[in-house]
Amino acid sequence: MNIKAFSSYRLKVSNLFETVKSTESEYQEIIQYCQDLFTKKNKDYGTSWRILRLPSITDQIFIKAQRIRTIQDKGVQKVNEDVSSEFIGIINYCVMALIQISAAERNEAIDDSALTILYNQQVNEVKELLFNKNHDYGEAWRDMRVSSMTDIILMKLLRIKQIEDNQGLTLVSEGVKAGYQDIINYSVFCLIKSNALQTN
């Protein structure tokens, strides 16, 4: 057996014994990447996003989700920014929205240490929601198409926009907070399914 064949054999054996990452570790890896990027952008721009009202953040998320769907439908893109970066942007905009909901004064700047705490509080709550749902649904999302989850994200955004147009009032539905939380989880699922950060 030559060196090339032996290397190929070792790789196959290694793959056979490679442990598949759990949903929790995959999820955490995605969220950590998003948070690192969020932190770096806040060092560049500060917390200027705090001036945004919730409908403005919703529209930013909608634009990103719509671009993903357009690229999925057309199969090509002309702007050199991949779909994965759009899902990451969606996650971070949703965290911004959740922080805005929880914060008393939306226009005030937040220092780095406080922002890290707020980010972690929001994603930990979202993560808990994910695992509660995973318990009931048995990770059904793993059998879904990324395109289907993109549609669900857009549907939830349209629901959020409708609630916002109704001044936040609902009769029987969950509010906008639950919508943002679900969008984060579906976006993480899409990144895992796409192997975007080589998490599988």
Secondary structure as UniProt FT lines:
FT   HELIX           3..17
FT   HELIX           23..45
FT   TURN            46..47
FT   HELIX           48..51
FT   HELIX           54..74
FT   HELIX           83..102
FT   TURN            106..107
FT   HELIX           112..137
FT   HELIX           140..143
FT   HELIX           146..165
FT   TURN            166..168
FT   HELIX           176..193
FT   TURN            194..197
//
